[in-house]
Amino acid sequence: MSVVPRKGNFGDREYFTIHRDSPHDIGLYVSRPFKARLQGSIWSISVSRRINRPDGGFAGIVSGTMKLDYFQRLFGKVALGANGSITLLRDDGTMIVRNLADDDAIGQDWSSAPVFSYLQGRTDGTFSSDRSMDGIARLYAFHRVGDLPLVVVVGLSRADVFAPWWSKILVLSGIFATMAGSVLFLVWMLETELRRRASAESAAAELARTDVLTQLANRRWFEEVMTREWARAERDGHPISLVMIDADHFKRFNDTYGHQEGDRALAAIAGVIAKTTRRAGDLGARYGGEEFAVLLADTDGRRANQVAAAIRDGIKRLGIDHDASEHKAVTVSAGVATAVPSRGIKPAALVRDADAALYRAKGEGRNRVVMAGAAEHDDAHHPSLEFSSQGQEKK
């Protein structure tokens, strides 16, 4: 597999346009067969999901392709006689791949075929038909692939089964067992492959929102979550708190011990943040450089102040030497802000309040927590009473 993504324009592809034109997320989508442009016009299908912007709008897709010759090799391993067939269909009647068909038959519409009428509304089953697309009478077994719009159909030629009837009647039950086993095997293979691709997609999404060094959320993901939690808090009338955290004298630390030790110190700080913020509504993120942010949904100022103090104390207890600091150890300063969102207030106001409180903590000697009042509207910063980590009122 190439580590350098190849470029191509796929805006006209069905699997792209159906996500783009849908007013909502349609979930995992299995495309009709197409010839891959970057793989030498090889027949393939795409398994794709939609990526949304924070406002729910269309931002793109994540797509993986599966070559149809992969299924043809699987089908070729099952011995069903000269006229036996294995077919993979979409539930709209599109033929994806068939062991007896050539490439020209891929993508044909089978929705009007008499055989297709037996599949509608059923998860699995068996039937007999003499009106197949190629005119051969067959005994069929079919099974749907999980919740996907895919159906696997296995057919044995009726002539092969019944001629000579008397010699085959004793092994007829074994043939049907083989058919059922083949269907289950193919379904298992398909589901395994799709699960693997879904897992890879999930891992890629997780990587896109995680800071590599600290393993906390990155700033982009923090801003997306904050926008979502802000809207929820405004709807429910609940408070939301933000803690801005900055490592004290961190430039001096890097100058004294080197950037590798600086990276280790940031990772250790992130570890304390991760251990302290474990509720479902908490999110710790690397905001930039040596600065971190902790979003606390449905949390008032007193509880947020306690969380910030616990993080500060936990980092001090790490005992990481810092001779260039007056505290002789790596410490952090934190600013806390709380708001009950309402019309006219935006998340940026809460960030400004927490950032102002952080700078107040820096100015008061570092290694401390200062709490600021929430902004009353988005146009100006209006701090109310401020508190130190010991709860003393600061004018």
N, C-alpha and C positions, 0 to 999 in steps of 0.2 A: 504494500500500500504506500502511495506517495505521501510524504510528510508535507509537501508544498501543495496547497489547494490549487486545482486547475480552474481557470476562469471560463465562464460560459454564461450566456443569457438564456434563462429558462422562464422568462416572464410569460411566454405563450403556452407553457405546459399546462395540461389540465389540472395536475395536482397543485400547481401554484395558483391558478385563477380561481379554483373552487374555494380555496382558503381566503384569497383576497376579496372575492365578491360576496362571501357569506357575512351576514351582519353579526354573527357570533362564532365562537369557537366550536367547530364540529367534531373535535377530538381527533383520534387517530384515523387517517384516511388512507385507503389502499387504492391506488390509481388503476386506470386501464393500461393495458400493455402499450409500450412505446419503444422506439429505437433510440438507445442512448447515444447522444452526440459525442460524448467524450470517451466512448468505449468502442469505437468502430462500428456504429449502427447495430449494436447487439440488442436483441429484444430484452426488455426489462420491465419491472413494475417498481413503483415508488411507494414507500411507507412514510407518511409525513404528518407533522403536527404544525399548528399555527403558533407564531410568536406575536404576542400583543404588546402594544405600548402601554405605559402606565394608565392612560385614559381609556384603555380597552380597544383602541384602534389597531388596525393591521400593521405589523412591523416586519413581517417576513415569515419564512417557514424553516423548520428543520426537517431535512429529508434524507432518507437512505434508499438506495436502490438494490434490488435483488434480480440477478440475471435469470431469465427463464430456463436457460439450459441447466441450471441447478436443479429445477424441478424435473426436467426431462431425464436427467441422470438418475434421480430418485425413482421415477416411474419405470425406467428401464430395468431396475433391479427386481421388479415384481413380474413373475411369470404368469400371464393370464391367457396364454394361447395366441394364435395368429390374429384373431379378431377381438381379443379382449381390449378394453379401453379404460384408461384412467384420465379423468378430466378435472381441471381446476377452473371453476367458474366464479365470477362475481355474482352477487345475488340480483343484479339487474339484468343478468343473462349474457354478459360479456364473457366470451371464452378466453381465458388467460393462456392456458397451455394444455395440450392433449398428446398422449403418446403416439396416436395414429395420425396426427395432423402435421402438415408441413408448415413452414413459417407463414405462408400466405393465409392460413386459416386463423392465425393468432389475432385476437381482437374481434372475431366475428360475433354478431348479435344472435344469441340463441333464445332470446326471450319469447319468440314466437314458435319455437320448436315444441312438439307435443311432449317430449321428455321433460322439458323445463316446468311444465304445469304440475308435475308430481312433487317438485321441490319447494314450491311456494307455501309459506306458512308452516313448514315442518323443520325440525332440528336434525332429524336423521330418519332412516327407514330403508325399506327395500321395495322394489316394484319390478314388474316385467313389462316390456314394451317392444313392439315390432315397428315403431315409427321413429327410430333414431335418425339423426341428421344424415348418416351415411346409408340408411336403409337396412341395417343389420338388426335382426331381433336379438335382444339381450335381456339378461337378468341384471338388475342394478342394485347397488347399495350406495347410500350417500350419507354424508355427515358434514355439518357446518363447523367451521373453524372458530371455536369460542364465540366471542361477540363480534367478530369481524364479518364484513360482507363477503365471505368466501365460502364456497361449497366444494367438497371433494366428492366426485362421483366415480365409482368403479363399476364397470360393466363386463360381464362374461357373455360371450356369444351363446345364444340358446342352442344353436346347432352343435357347438362344441360340447355343451353340457349334456344334451340328450342323445347324441349319436356316438357310439352305440349306447342306447339307454341302459340296457341290462348290465353292461360291463361297468358303467359309471355310477349306477344308482347306489352302490355300496360306499362310494367315496364322495357322494354329493355333499354330505354334511361337512366333510373336510374342506371341500372347495369353498363353501360359504364361510366356513371358519377362516380360511385364508383371506377371503374378501374382507371380512370384518377386521381381521388382524391388520391387513394392508391399510384399510381406512384409518384405523387407530394409529398405526405407525406413521402414516403420512400426516395426520392431524398433529401428532406429537412432534414430528419434525418441524412442521410449520409453526406451531406455537412456541417451540424452543427458539427458533430463529427470530421470531417476532419479539419474544421476551428479551432476547439478547440485544436486539436493536433498541428496544424501549429502554433497557438498562443503560445502554451507551448514551442514548439521548438524554436520560435523566442525569447521568454523570457529567455530560457536557454543559447542561443547564446549571448544575451545581458549581462547576468550575467557573462559569461566566459570572457568578455572583459572589465568589469567594476571593479574599485577599490571599495570595500564595504564601507570603511570609508568616502572617499571623493566624491564618485559617479562620479569621472572623469574616463577617460580611464586608464586601468592598463598598466604596462610597456610593456607587451607582445603585446597588441593591438597597442600601440604607435609605436613599432618597425615595426609591419606589415604595418601600415598606412604610416610610414615614407619611407619604402622601395618602396611602391607603388607610393607615391607622388614624390619621388626622380626620379623614372623612368619616370613619366609623365613630370616633369620639364625638364629632360634631352632631352626628345623627342621634347618638345615644345620650348625649349630655354628660359624658364621663370625662374626668381629667386625663391628661397625657403629660408625661414628664420626659425631659431630656437632660442627660448628663454629658457635658463635654470634658474630656480628660486630656491632659498634656503632660508628657514626661519632663521633669524639671531639669534644667541645664543639660539638655541632651546633646547639644552641639559640643559642649565641653567633654561629655562622656565619649563621644566619637573621637574627638581630638586626642583624648588621653588613652583610650583602650583600643581604638580602631573600629572600623565599620562592621567587621564580623561580630565582635562582641556587642556592638550596638544592635545588630539584628537579633542576636540571642536575647538581649534585654527586652526588645520590643515583643518578641515571641512570648517571653515569660510574663510580661504585663498583659498580653492578650489572654494567656492562660488563666490569669486571675479574673479577668473580666468575664470569660466564658463560664467559669465555675460559679461566679456570683449571680449571673443573669440566666437562670434556667427556666423561668416561667414561659408559658406559650406566648405571652405578649411581649416578652423582652427580646431585644436585638442588640448585640454588641457589634460594632463595626470599626474598621480602621478608616478614619476620616481623611487622613493625609499625613505623611511623614511620621512624626511621633505623637500625633493627635488622634484620639479615639472618641467615639460617640456611643452612648448607650440610650436606646429608646425604650421607655417603660410605658406601655399602654395601660390604661385604666389604673393609674398610679397617682396618688396625691403627692404634695410637696414633702410631707414628713417622711413618707416611705421612700421617696426618691433620694432624699438626703441620707437616709440610713443605708441605702444601696451604695451611694457614692462613697460614704465613709468606710463601708466594708471593703470596697475595692481599693481605696487609698491605704487602709490598714493592711490588707492582704499583700499589696505590692511592697510596702515597707518591710513586712515580715520575710519577704524573699531574701533580704540581706545581700543584695547585689552591691558590691563595693563601688563607690563613686567618690574618690578623693577630691574631685574638683567641685563637689557640692558641699554647702555648709552642713548638710545632714549626713555626709560621709556614706551615703547609700542612695541607690536609685529610688526616687520618690516621684509622686505625681501630684498635680494640682487639679481640682475639679470645680466646674461651675454647674449649678443645677437650676433648671427653670421648669415651671409647671404652668399649664394653661387648660382652661375648659373651652375648646374651640367653639366659635360662633361665627355668624356671617360677618365678613369684614376682616377677620383674622386669618392669616396664612401661616403655613409651617415655618416660613423664613423668620417670622417674628420670634418664635420659640428658639430658633437657632441663635438669633442675635442676643436674646436674653441670656441663654446659657453661655454663650461666648463672652459676653460682658462680665458675667459672674466669674468665669474662668480667669480673665485678665485681672479681676479684683483679687482672686486668690493668689495669683502670681505676685501682685503688688504688695500683698500683705505678708509675704515671706515664704510662699510656696508650701508644699506638703500639707495642704489643707483643702477643705471643701467650703465653698461659698454658695449660698442659695439666693437666687433673685426671684422677684415677683414675675408673673406671666405678663406678656404684652397684652394691652387692651385692644389694639388694632394694628394693622399692618403698616401704617405710614410712619410711626414713630415708636421709639423704645420707651416704655413707661415702667421702670422697675418699681416694685413696692418694697416692703421691708426685706433686708437681706440678712441671712443667718450664717454663722460659721458652723463648722462641723460639730462644735460643742453646743450649738443651739443658742448662743448669745446673740442678742439683737445688734445689728450694725446699721447705723444711720447713714 
